[in-house]
């Protein structure tokens, strides 16, 4: 999916809310994932906003340092959860 290097996004990868979102995406169809991820593997603006909002809901208003941090962390965690073959 995506490789993250921003310290704030890396820190979020192990957060329970990020893990929950990534596990939800394990059930997503390829077409649904394609709507969330740009061709370069990064999150779309809409996914960044949705991930940040959901993270804030799960954490009583906490946000990533930058808008894309949560979405990047979710995609990175999704990549860790997906089986490799």
PyMOL commands that set and color helices and strands:
alter all, ss='L'
color gray80, all
select helices_A, chain A and resi 7-12+16-25+30-36+45-58+69-81
alter helices_A, ss='H'
color red, helices_A
deselect
rebuild
show_as cartoon
